Amino acid sequence: MRGKMWADSIRVDFSEASSRGLLRSKHLVNGVRLLLVLLALSCFVPRLIAKEAEPLSTDPEVEKRLNRLSQELRCLVCQNETLADSRADLAEDLRREIRAQIRAGKSDKEIIDFLTQRYGEFVLYRPVVGPRTYLLWFGPFVLLLAGLTILFRYVKTRRELISDAPLTQDEQRAVEELLGSKSGKETT
């Protein structure tokens, strides 16, 4: 009933505007009605899209372990966030899987081993130091040392090229003439 009264009020308003000559086309009136209906419907779209918050476990120890484990694991979608920080659907699924494994009585190492076996070492937010990751861990330091070595040698060779020999008499005379001529120009 209320919706009908609202539609009637819009019809009345548009009919009055049309009779005064402001809205001459029937198509324009229908277009404005459609626009108002779409605007009203767009107010409800965010509520339809919004997700329900996943209820926390009733056991605070499970949630504490889940939080600690998800801080050590990488979100496979976001890649620069931990599993705890990510809001991606896959991250929610992985947290749900971890929660189920914690309830099943598995240890942290078993859970991490399971996820590493399933998704590879990329899932670890801090990769382990091993032969496959030496370049990742030590590569920046090697590049820094190489850069410092190159810089040190460059400065050393440049220093050797600079001579500290005193000026000859001709060079001294040329310098005095130049300085004398410049100082003469400045005083003029």
Secondary structure, DSSP 8 states (H G I E B T S, - for coil): -HHHHHHHHHHHHHHHHHHTTS---HHHHHHHHHHHHHHHHHTTHHHHH--------S-HHHHHHHHHHHHHBB-TTTSSSBTTT--SHHHHHHHHHHHHHHHTT--HHHHHHHHHHHH-GGGBSS---SGGGHHHHHHHHHHHHHHHHHHHHHHHHHHHHS------HHHHHHHHHHHHHHHHHHH-
